[in-house]
Structures are given as structure tokens and as C-alpha cells.
Amino acid sequence: MITDEAVAPSTILAATDFHRLPSTSAGDASRGSAVRLAAEIVVRLSSIVATLWLTRTLGVAAFGQFVVALSIGLMIAELCDLGLNAIVVPLVVRSPRNLGTIFRMKAAMSGFTLLMSLILIPLSARVSGVAPLLLGLCTIHFLGASWIEVTGTALRAVGRRVDEALLLFTFRFTLVGLVVAAPFGLTVLGASIGYALAIGPAVLLGGWLLHARVISEGPPGAAVRAILRQAAPMGANGYLSILSTRVEVLLIQLTQGEHAVGLFGGALRIVESLLTLPSAIAAGALPAVARDVVRGSRGAAQRTFGLVVWMGVPSAVGLALCAPAVLGVLGPGFVDGATVLRMLSLALFLCFANAAVFHILIAAGDTAIIPRLTGVRVGVACVLGSLVIPWVGLIGAAFSFTTAELCLFVMLVRRARSHAELQVFRPVGWAVVACLPMALILSIWSFSLPVAILTGALLFVLVAGVILQRGTEASGLA
């Protein structure tokens, strides 16, 4: 699965040229990844704070309603992007004059989205049962967020990474402040108003930073038609990526109701909150993987995949063992979703692995296949979810989500092996072995969540250290 955080947009189309860059460019990319990763960690922590506050104040059913409203708002607001945000960096690198064209296109697409929302919001409200006002406020939030994203990406393209981080911090901290202070009430409507207003300071700051820092000069810019042609594949993949994590949520809303959506949405938010790490690691390794693909070597690709697997397996095992305690952090009503979270823990590992393999395909320049693979994953989730969710509810939703991720994993590995011969079973097998003492201890004794996390991590690190003494290649890391 590719979530909003799974792949840095600017890397998707630029990755194929990494092998042509000098070593200083690779160093610059690493520094950029470090700044981006630091910003992402802060953004992710703020998102976790906002989610925890909402789950504990709204309750399961109201949180489920809010999850549905956010999902629909995001899908409507995506009409103002359609891949444009993903190609900002290569366009601006070629010519800063493209900035003007990009933002004029963005304004036109935003106007089109607002017009379409007059049709889509009432239609979505009738199908989902969510009030049109809530859907409208959530759509406004994501429209503003899309402008903040494109502005931040443009700042990154001209080397203003700190300005980009400042923009992201302003957006997220404003959002957290409005969620926690709850000036409009501790209700779904109050939270929706807070989300809609949270975009204001960052949108204004982004306009000022871009106007103050960027000078449009250089070679002639690209034509609008050429930009649209370049953005289309990533636009299709962006829509499919959004849908891939929300198929089950929408099906649960239609068949099971808001309380069930709240339970599944809470478990899914926990899984999504852990996905920044594999994406950041894989993105940071893109230059080395791209160079190895050109040389016909698999060392960097195997190292990237192995590292992500060695983090994904203990994360999945620990999450499965501590599911009730983890959900208890969201609020007492969410503990009923422990079985769902245990099933989704396998999906967590698959999401980790898929993020790594997606980046290997990107590094190899095999980007045309990405929307097709994501589309198959969405298709599997739609068909399987439609069959099992009406009959077995949340268990069926977790089964559908996990099976779809497994199908995507198989397809990705088969495709990636045409570029680099990945060893899959070796790193997975040894990572599972390293988890056995942790699983045994946490199964026998009951600990508080912080102690369980610390104990599990310590046991895994100790056993992994022993295994890795056999060598990185034997452990699937080279």
C-alpha cells in the first residue's frame, strides 16, 4: 500500500535520473532526507496527538462518523491535485518559471473542485448518511492541505527545506491547537470546523514564503498540456492510493454503521501512524538503489528491503501482542477492536515491505506499472470486502485489507525481481526468529504498555545482534 506518507512526491519522477548525478548530489539528497524525516516525525507525532484527543473525546461512534467525513472530503479534494503536486520538484528544477504555471493550474483545478463539490457533497451525504456540512468542512480542510503541500514542495525544490518544515509545523501545530482547545465544542461538527480553519495560517505563511524567497528566472517553462501529460499517471496512482486505505471504511459505513467504522478506523490509524519510518528509509536509499540497478547489482536494494523487513516484523509482532493495551490509549471503547488490530498487524508488516519494494521500482524507473499494481490492490479489496464485510463485519474488513496487501506484495516482488533479485524469505525468516523470545515473554507475563514496548525492543535487539554476527548477507541484509 502507498499511503499519503508512503512515498515522497518529489522522488517519484526524479528517481530515474539519480544514477546520473554526482556523489555530491547524493549527499545533498541525504541531507534533504534528514530534514524531511525530522519534519515528518514532528508531523506524525502531532497527528497522533490529534487522533488520541479526538478518539478520547468523541467516542467510538462519533469518531467513526468523523473518519467517514474525512475520507470522503479527501477523495473530493483530490480533484485539485491529480498528480500535479508529485511533479513540482522536477518541473521547478528544470525551470523556476514553471512555478507560475503550476500555481495557475492549481487555482483552476481548485475552482473546478469547488464546482464539482456542489454535486459530489450532496450525493456523498445521501449515500453515506453523513451531514453535508461535515463533508463540506472536511473538503475545505483537504483543499487547503493540498495548497500547503504544493507550496512546501515548491520551497523544497528551490532548496528552502527549512521553510518547508516551518510551513508543515505551522499547519500541524495549528490543527493540534484547535483540536485540543476545541473552541467550537467537543463534537464532530466542532472538530470539523477546527480542521477547516486550521489551514488558514499555513496557507498565508506559504504564500508569503514563496513570494519572498523565489525568483522566477531561467529557461522557458513547460506547456500546460505537457505538465498534465506528465502528471496523469501519478494522479491516477494518488487517487488509487487514497482509495486503497478507505475501501473497507466505506463498506463498513454502508453495512455496519458508525460504531463499527470507529473501531476499524481506530485500529487502522494505529497502523498508518507507523508507516513513516519505512518510507523515510526507502526514500533515503533511492540514489544508491538507482545506481545499483544501472550497474546490475542488487546490494542496495537488498539492504533497503532487509532493513525495512527487520523493522516491520518486530513491529507487527509487538502490535499483535499488545493490541488491547495499544487500543486502550485511544479510549476504553476502542479495546473491542483488539482482534481487528491483531489481524491488521500482519498487514502492517506487508505495508512496510511494500513501501520498500515500491521505492525499488521507482529507483529503477519502472513508474508506469505503479498505478496498475495499486489498481489491482484496490480491486481485490473492493471485491473481497463486498463479499465478506456484510457477513462477518470487522473481521472481514481486516481480512480484506490484509489479503489485498498480500496480493500487492506478491506482485511487487515479482516485478522488482526483474530489476534486482530480491531475497525475501531469508530476511523475513531470521527476523521472525529474532522475535521469538520477545513473543514468548510478552505472551507469558502481563506488563504495562511502556514496559512491554521496552522489554520487547530490548529482547529483539539482543537476539538480532546475535543473529547478525553471522553476517549481513546471511541475514538477508546484503
Secondary structure, DSSP 8 states (H G I E B T S, - for coil): ---TTTS-HHHHHHGGGGGGS-HHHHHHHHHHHHHHHHHHHHHHHHHHHHHHHHHHHH-HHHHHHHHHHHHHHHHHHGGGTTTTGGGHHHHHHH-TTHHHHHHHHHHHHHHHHHHHHHHHHHHHHHHH---HHHHHHHHHHHHHHHHHHHHHHHHHHTT-HHHHHHHHHHHHHHHHHHHHH-TT-SSHHHHHHHHHHTHHHHHHHHHHHHHHH----SS----HHHHHHHHHHHHHHHHHHHHHTTHHHHHHHHHT-HHHHHHHHHHHHHHHHTTHHHHHHHHHTHHHHHHHHHHT--HHHHHHHHHHHHHHHHHHHHHHHTHHHHHHHH-GGGGGGHHHHHHHHHHHHHHHHHHHHHHHHHHTT--THHHHHHHHHHHHHHHHHHHHHHHHTHHHHHHHHHHHHHHHHHHHHHHHTTTS----HHHHHHHHHHHHHHHHHHHHS---HHHHHHHHHHHHHHHHHHHHTT-TTTTT--
